[in-house]
Every structure is written in C-alpha cells, then in structure tokens.
C-alpha cells in the first residue's frame, strides 16, 4: 500500500469515529429528560470515573492509557456541553 491508500484508510476511520461520536451524542441527549425528572446533574463524577475505568480495561493499544483517558475526557466534556441547553430549558 502507498501513502494515498493509508490516507484513505485514515479518512474512513475518521468517518466511523465521527459517526460513533454523533451516536453517543444522541444517547446523551436522550438522557436529558430522564436526568431532569430525577434531578440528576449534568456533571456526575462517579459515572465519568466508571467510563474511564471501562475504557482503560478495554484498551488494547497501541494508544497508551493516559492518551485514551485524555481523549475521553474531551469527549465527555463536549457531551456535557451539549446537555447544558436542554437541561436548562423549561426549568
């Protein structure tokens, strides 16, 4: 395979990652009414720690654990951001 082939593979992986991030975002938004009804805040440190433990356990590399955690910290931060508007609506 040449450089172009590898870049095509990377582009395809990026497409899949984006698709999965948007799928995750839809799930997060689906939780908003349930969290509002139950009075659960957007920021749930224990739940976030569970996510970090899960990804650490599942990570088979080559990404090192600290890199994976930083990536997921950013993902979770963005997911919190998209919940803020709907969580504050109709308070």
C-alpha positions in Angstrom: 0.0 0.0 0.0 1.2 3.5 -0.7 0.7 6.8 1.2 -2.6 7.5 -0.6 -4.0 4.1 0.4 -3.1 4.7 4.1 -4.7 8.1 4.0 -7.9 6.7 2.5 -8.0 4.2 5.4 -7.4 7.1 7.9 -10.2 9.1 6.3 -12.6 6.1 6.6 -11.6 5.6 10.3 -12.3 9.3 10.9 -15.7 8.9 9.2 -16.5 6.0 11.6 -15.3 7.9 14.6 -17.5 10.9 13.7 -20.5 8.6 13.2 -19.9 7.0 16.6 -19.4 10.4 18.3 -22.7 11.6 16.9 -24.4 8.4 18.0 -23.0 8.9 21.5 -24.3 12.5 21.5 -27.8 11.3 20.6 -27.8 8.9 23.5 -26.6 11.7 25.8 -29.4 14.0 24.6 -31.9 11.2 25.2 -30.9 11.1 28.8 -31.7 14.8 29.4 -35.5 14.3 30.2 -34.7 11.4 32.5 -32.0 13.4 34.3 -34.3 16.4 34.6 -37.1 14.3 36.0 -34.8 12.6 38.5 -32.9 15.8 39.4 -29.6 14.3 38.3 -27.0 16.9 37.4 -25.1 17.1 34.1 -21.8 16.5 35.9 -21.6 13.1 37.5 -18.1 12.4 38.7 -18.7 8.8 39.7 -20.3 8.0 36.3 -17.3 9.6 34.5 -14.9 7.6 36.5 -16.8 4.4 35.5 -16.4 5.4 31.9 -12.6 5.9 32.4 -12.3 2.5 34.1 -14.2 0.8 31.3 -12.1 2.3 28.5 -8.8 1.6 30.5 -9.9 -2.1 30.8 -10.9 -2.3 27.1 -7.9 -0.5 25.6 -5.6 -3.0 23.8 -3.3 -0.3 22.4 -1.3 0.9 20.7 -2.7 4.1 22.3 -1.3 4.4 25.9 -3.8 4.6 28.7 -3.1 8.2 29.5 -3.8 9.2 25.9 -7.0 7.3 25.8 -8.1 8.9 29.1 -7.4 12.4 27.7 -9.4 11.7 24.6 -12.3 10.5 26.6 -12.1 13.4 29.0 -12.5 15.7 26.0 -15.4 13.6 24.6 -17.2 13.7 27.9 -16.6 17.4 28.3 -18.2 18.0 24.9 -21.1 15.7 25.8 -21.7 17.7 29.0 -21.8 20.9 26.8 -24.5 19.6 24.5 -26.6 18.7 27.5 -26.5 22.1 29.1 -29.0 23.9 26.8 -31.7 21.2 27.0 -31.1 20.7 30.8 -31.7 24.4 31.4 -34.7 24.7 29.2 -38.1 24.6 30.9 -36.6 24.7 34.4 
